[in-house]
Amino acid sequence: MVQSAQEQVARIVKKYGSSEHVPVVEVAYADVPHPVERLGLFVSIVLGEGVIQITSAAGQAVWDAALIGAAAGAFALLIGL
């Protein structure tokens, strides 16, 4: 695949420009574990921010059964996302 791309570039350069300076086609490989790790870190940060928002919102209210249920539901919803 790279060889055919290099040949095509050489034909185009020969047709429209100088054949002395044919650019070299190179291949770049993706590092798959790196984006996976970054996505995991992003999810951890978002989860932590969500927990902080839930606790700061519930910290100003009196804790009763309804608030505990709402906080548990919000946490379950946050984890489910």
C-alpha positions as CSV (number, residue, x, y, z in Angstrom):
1,M,0.0,0.0,0.0
2,V,2.8,2.4,0.9
3,Q,4.7,1.4,-2.2
4,S,1.7,2.2,-4.5
5,A,1.3,5.5,-2.8
6,Q,5.0,6.3,-3.3
7,E,4.7,5.4,-7.0
8,Q,1.6,7.6,-7.4
9,V,3.4,10.5,-5.8
10,A,6.4,10.0,-8.1
11,R,4.1,10.0,-11.1
12,I,2.4,13.2,-10.0
13,V,5.7,15.0,-9.3
14,K,7.2,13.8,-12.6
15,K,4.1,15.0,-14.5
16,Y,3.7,18.4,-12.8
17,G,7.1,19.2,-11.3
18,S,10.7,18.4,-11.0
19,S,11.6,14.7,-10.7
20,E,14.6,15.5,-8.6
21,H,12.7,16.1,-5.4
22,V,10.2,13.3,-5.0
23,P,8.7,13.4,-1.4
24,V,9.0,10.1,0.5
25,V,5.7,8.6,1.7
26,E,6.1,7.4,5.3
27,V,3.7,5.4,7.6
28,A,2.7,6.4,11.1
29,Y,1.3,3.8,13.4
30,A,-1.2,4.6,16.1
31,D,-0.3,3.7,19.7
32,V,-3.6,2.0,20.8
33,P,-2.9,1.7,24.6
34,H,-2.3,5.4,24.9
35,P,-5.8,6.7,23.9
36,V,-7.4,3.9,26.0
37,E,-5.4,5.0,29.0
38,R,-6.3,8.7,28.4
39,L,-10.0,7.8,28.1
40,G,-9.9,5.8,31.4
41,L,-8.3,8.8,33.1
42,F,-11.0,11.1,31.6
43,V,-13.8,8.9,32.9
44,S,-12.2,8.8,36.4
45,I,-12.0,12.6,36.4
46,V,-15.6,13.0,35.3
47,L,-16.8,10.5,37.9
48,G,-14.9,12.3,40.6
49,E,-16.3,15.7,39.6
50,G,-19.8,14.2,39.6
51,V,-19.3,12.9,43.1
52,I,-18.1,16.3,44.3
53,Q,-21.1,18.0,42.7
54,I,-23.5,15.5,44.3
55,T,-21.9,15.8,47.8
56,S,-21.7,19.6,47.7
57,A,-25.3,19.9,46.6
58,A,-26.5,17.5,49.3
59,G,-24.1,18.9,52.0
60,Q,-26.3,22.0,52.4
61,A,-29.5,20.1,53.2
62,V,-30.7,18.1,56.2
63,W,-30.1,14.4,55.6
64,D,-33.3,12.4,55.6
65,A,-34.5,9.2,53.9
66,A,-35.6,11.1,50.7
67,L,-32.2,12.8,50.4
68,I,-30.4,9.6,50.9
69,G,-32.5,8.0,48.2
70,A,-31.9,10.9,45.9
71,A,-28.2,10.8,46.5
72,A,-28.0,7.1,45.9
73,G,-30.0,7.4,42.7
74,A,-27.8,10.3,41.5
75,F,-24.7,8.2,42.2
76,A,-26.1,5.2,40.5
77,L,-27.1,7.3,37.5
78,L,-23.6,8.8,37.4
79,I,-21.9,5.4,37.4
80,G,-24.3,4.2,34.8
81,L,-23.3,6.9,32.4
